[in-house]
């Protein structure tokens, strides 16, 4: 950002405060909107930092944040975590939420390839059967209808330990806490183990749900460089040498959005860097269960400092909201307190159904069906992807497609949206100052069994990508 842009923006906003009507943040937002529309603030310009404007205008930082947030809501600016707020390029404006969405707000007939969600299978049938069986067990129902321990019933924790188990990684039920899905688990971990102002490092491209909850809790994010295996140990070490870092969040298996999988040597190297710099490791295994040939989790290589987040959401049932945390014993009390502070306890009914499915093999059966259907759908569309460059993993529910130069992913996404197709661009996953790579994430999950519609969606995506060459 140049000094000239900063001075001009301050001058514009002073006029807006003096002449506008209504609350301060709306006066500021309206003044900026007018200046952007008139071309006084050019597309691509970086707006001044919140504190600089607040000090120059004599308002609070919160007022500036609300003004910028209003502009972001209407799609005039984009906020990039760790880098600042930028005026959008003309023609690329679009409504933008401050957080991530698990369900599209777009009306039909949009075909949504932007989201990863479990492909519908037999879970509704199994749910009906399990609820009927439970209805005839008044003793269990009575137990489930009251309060339980904040970390969950022992049987539910044992089921969670079984679900998280992989090869030589054998969790103990005493180190498992029941949560209402992986996102709730992530919230509890950050609330319990970090505080506002702490710095959390993550991949340069990371899960949008992390970005959203970190913003809410006032936790600073720093993006770390990646390669085809995911997080780079040397890049992580370099960040730790220049910043006071508290923890690392990463997805070693089927990374979101790149679908990268860390090798065992990479996991060992990451664990060693975290030991050297005394970092807490927060490991997200939401998609990892789809990759049955995956390496051992980071929690195996650094058990004394790793919190593993797992759930049934991506493989069995999203609506069940059943998830688990596995952590070192000294952290269990703090994590349990975070569960108690957010919802008192994970829903006993959901955890009972999840435990039953894990014990009787239904969860494993649904997981197998999910893996098979993802593979079938990816094989179906792979033929139309021959002329484009992409990355994926055999068990990943999405492709990570490169946009050829000089075009931008946002332009491709806008063109597809005009034709009723939705995709996700790298911008939604980006953290930090590095340039955002021009890639698109497209999922095979959302055709509701309509192979024709799935092929049409990916064909439209390929056509948009190849027309730019």
N, C-alpha and C positions, 0 to 999 in steps of 0.2 A: 504494500500500500504506500503510495507516495504522500509526501507532506501536503501537496496541493489538494489531493482528494480529501484528506482528513480535514484541512482547514475549510474547504468548500462545504463539506457535510456539516461541520459544526455551525457554520454561518446559516445554512439552510434550516437547521433544526432550531436555532435560536429564533429565526423568523416564525417558524411553525408554532413554537411555544407562545410567542407574543401575540400572534394573530389568530391562532386556531381556537376552536371551542371544544369543550368536553374534557375528559380526564387527560392527564399529561401524556400517557403512553400512546393514546389514540391521536393526539395532536402530532406527536413525533412520527407515528406511522403514516399518517396522512401526508405530512410534509415530505417524507421520503418517497412515498408512492407517487406523489405528484412530480417530484424531481426526476424519478426514474422514468416516468411516462413521458416527460418532456425532453429527456436525453441529457439533463444536467449531470446526472450520475450515470456513467456509461455501463453497459452490460459487461460483466466480468470483473467490475471493480470490487475491491475488498473494502467493506465498511469498517469504520474505526472500531477499535476494541471497546467493550462495554465500559470499562473503568475510565478510559480516556474521555469518552463522551459524557459519562456521569459527572466527572470532575469539571469538564468544560462548561456544562450546561447547568450545574448546580442541582442535579436530580439524583435519585438513587440508582444503583446498578440494576435493581429490580425493575425500575421503570424502563430502562434501556432494553432489558431482556424481554419485557412484555411487548415493547414496540417492535423489536426484531422478530419476536415470535408471531406477531400479527402479520408481518410481511411474509414470513415463511408459510403461514397458514394459507395465504392466498396465492402462494407460488411465485412471488417476486424475487425472493432471495433463497439461498440454500446455506444452511449452517453445517460446516464440516468440523467434526470433533477434533479439537486440538489445533485447528488451523484458522478458524475465523468464519465470518459471514460474508458471502459473496452475492452480488447482483446476478441473477440468472441471465443467460444469453437470450436474446429476443427470439420468440417462437418456441422456446423450450419451457415456458412457464407452465406449471401444473400445480393443482392443490397438493399439499404435502402435510402429513401428520407429523407431530413432534416425536412420536414414537413409532414402534413397529405395529403391524396388524397381523393377527392370525387368521382373520376372515376378511375377505374383500368386501368393501362397501360399494363396489361397482355394480350397477344393475345388469341383469341379463340383457342381451345374449353374449356378454363377454366370455371368452374361453380363457381361463386363468392358468397360465403356466408359471406364475410368479411365486407360488407358495409350495412348500413341501408339507404334505399332510399324509396320514396313513390312508392307503387305498381301501375303500370299503370291502369287507369280506363277510365272514360269518359271525362277527362279534355281536351283532344284534340278536341273533338266534341264541348264542351262548349266554348272553345277558338275560334274556327271557327265561331260559332254563335255570340259570343260577338264582335268579330272584324268586322263582317258584319254589326251589329247594330251600332257600333261606326263609321263605315265608312259613314253612312248616317246622321251623326250628325256633320256638319261642325263647329258649334260653340264650341262644346266640343273639337274637334280635334284642333282647333286653340288655345284653352287654353292650351292643352297638348303639343303643339309643341314648346312652349317657356320656359323660366326659370320660376320656381315657388319658393315659400318661401323654405328656406333650411329645415325647419321642416315638410314641406308638405302642400298641400291644406287642408283647414278645413274639407271638406267632406271626404277626405282620412284619416285624423286623427280620425274623428268620426267613420269611419268604423273600424279602428284599435282598438279604444276603445271598440267597440262592440265585436270584435274578442277576445280580452283579457279578457273580462268580465267573471266572474265565481262566482256563488252564491252571497255572500255579497260583493265580491270585484267588485266594479263598477268604472272603470277608467274614468277620465275626458279627453275629447279630447284635452284640453289645456296642458295636461301632457303627450301627445303621440307624438312621432316623427317617421316619416316614414323613413325606411332604406331599402337598397337593400338586403334583406334577413338577417337571424339571424347572420351569420358570420360577415357581414358588421356592424351590430349593435354591436356585441362584440368588434370589432376593434374600433369603435367610442367611446364606453364606456371607454375602456382602454386608448385610446389617450386623451380623454377629462378629465378624473378624476384621472388618475395615471400618474406618470412620470418615466423615466428610473431610475433604482435603487430601486424603491418602491417594497415592498413585498406583494404579493397576496397569500392568502391561498386558497386551494381547496381540494377536496377529494383526498386521496392517489391514486385512480384511477379516471381519469377525461377525459373529452372530448379532443381528440387530437388537435382539432382546437384552443383550448385555449393555449395549450402548444406551438403551432406553432407561434401564434401572440404574446404571451408573450416574446418568444425568440427574435422576430423581434424588439420589442419595448424596450428590455432591462429590462423587469420587472422580478423580482425574484419570483419563485414559491416555496411554501412549501406544501407538501402533508400532510393531516390530516387523522387520523385513522377513520375507518368506521366499521359498523356492518350491519346487515340485513336491517336496515332502512336507511342506508346512513351515513352521517357525524355525528361524535360523539361530542356532546356539550362539554364534559370534555376535550377531545383531542384538540378541538379548543381553549378552554380557556387556556390550558397549553401552546400551541404554542404562544398565545398572551402575556403570562407572560414572555416568554423568547426571543421574537423577536418583533421588531417594525413593526407591521402589518398595512397595509393601508386598505385592503379590503378582502372580501370573495367572491369567485365564487363557486356556487354549483348548482346542479340539484336536487331539492327536489322530483320531480315526474318522474318516469321511468328514474332513473339515468343511465347515460352512462359510463361504460358498464354493471353495476351489475343489472340493472332494479329495484333497490330498490325504495321504496316510503316512505317518512317520514310521521309519524303520526302527528296529530295536537299537542300533547304535545311535540314532538321532534321539531317541527317548532317553537313553543313558546319558547322553551329552547334555540334554536339557535339565535332567535331574541334577547333574553335577553343577551346572551353573546356578541353579536355584539353591543348592546347598552352600555354595561359595558365597552367595550374596544374601543368604538367609531369607529366601522368598517363600511365601505360601504358594502352593500350586492348587489352582481350581481347575479341575479336569471335567469337561463336558462329554459325556458318553451317550447322548440322546440318540444319535444315529449309529453309534458304534455297534450296537447289537445286530444291525443288519449285515455286518461283515463278520461272518463266523470264523473266517481264517485270519482274523486280525491279530496283531501282536499283543503282548501283555500291556495293561494300562500303565500310565505314568505312576499311578498309585502303587504299583508293584516295585518300581525302581526307587521311589522316594516315599515310603509309607509314613515316615515320621512327620511329613509336611504337606501331605496331599489330601485334598477333599474331592471325592469323586461324586459327580451328579449323574444319576441314571433315572430312567422313567420308562413307562409303557406307552408313551404318547405316540412315538413314531412307528412303532412296530405292532402294537396290539389294539389300543383304543385311546384316542385323544380325549374323548369325553369322560373317561373314567377318572382322569386327573390323579393318577397314582405315580408317585416318584419316590426316590430314595437318595439319601446322602450317606456316604461312607467317609468317616473321618478318623484321625488319631483320637484315642480315648481322652486326652486332656482337653479336646475341643468340643466334646459331646455336650457338656453342660451349657456352653455359650450358644451352640447351635439350637439346642432344645429351647433355650430362652427366646431365641428369635422366632421359632415356630409358635411358641406361646404368645409372643407379642404381636404376631400377625393374624393368627386364626385359632389360637389355643391348642389346636391339634389338627393333624390331617384327618379328613373325613373318615370315620371308622367304617362306614358302609362301603365306600370306595375301596379302602384298604382291605376289607374282608373279601370283596369280590376279586381284587387283584391277587390276594394270597391264595384264594381257592383255585384260581386259574393257573397260578404258578405251580401249586402243589399237584393238581390233577393233569397237567400237561397241556391245558388249553392255550395258555400263553405261548408256549413253545410252538404249538400247532399254528396259531395265528401268525407268529413270527415267520414260520416257514412259508406260509401262504403269501405273506407280504413280500418276502425275498423273491419268491417264484414269480409273482405278478410284476414286480419291478423289473426283473430280468426279461420277462416276456414283452413288456411294453418298450423297454429300451431296444430290444432286438427288432421290434416292429418299426421303430423310427430310425434306427441306425442307418438304414439304406438311404434315407433322404439327407443324411448329414455328411455324405461322402465329400462334398465340395467345400466344406467349411472346416475351420480349425477349432478343436475343442478338447477339453480335459474331462475325465470322469473316472469313477471307480465302478467295477462290475456291480456292486451292491448299492451304489449311490442312487437316490431317486431323482437326481438332476444332472444336467450337463452344464459345463462352464465353457461358453462359446466366445471366441475372440472376435472382436469387431475390426475389420480391416481398415487401415489408414486410408484417407484422412478423416474418416467418419467417426462419430462418437456414439457410444452406447445409448445415450439419452435420445439421440435422433432416431435410432432404430426402434427404440421402445415407443416413441411418440408415433412413428409411422404405423407400427403394429396396432397400437391402441386405436388409431383411426379406423382400422379394419377389424376391431373388436377382439384383439388378442392382447393379453397382458403378460409381461415378462419382468424380471427384476434385473436392475443394472448394478454394477459394482459400487456405485455411489451410496447405496443403502447400507453397505457393509463396511465402508471406509472409516478408518481411524487415523488421525495424525496428519503430518505435513507432506508426506510423500505423494507423488502424482497418482491419481486414481487410474488403474488400468482399465482399458476399454474392453470390458467383457460383459456378457449377459448370462444370467442363470435362468435355465428353463427346466421345469420339472415335468415328469411324466405322470404325476399323481392324480391329475384333476379332470380326467375325461369321463368319470362315472361309468366306466365300462364301454364307452363308445369309441371303438378303435378308429372309426372313420374321422371323428372329430379330433382325435389325438393326432392322426396323420395330417389333417388339414392344418392344425396349429403349427406343427413343426415344419411343414412345407412352407407355410407363410413366413415363418422365421428365417428359414434358409433362403427364400426368395429375397427377403429384405436385406440379408447379409451379402448375397452374391450380386445383387443389383448395384451395390456400391463399388464393386471392384472395377 
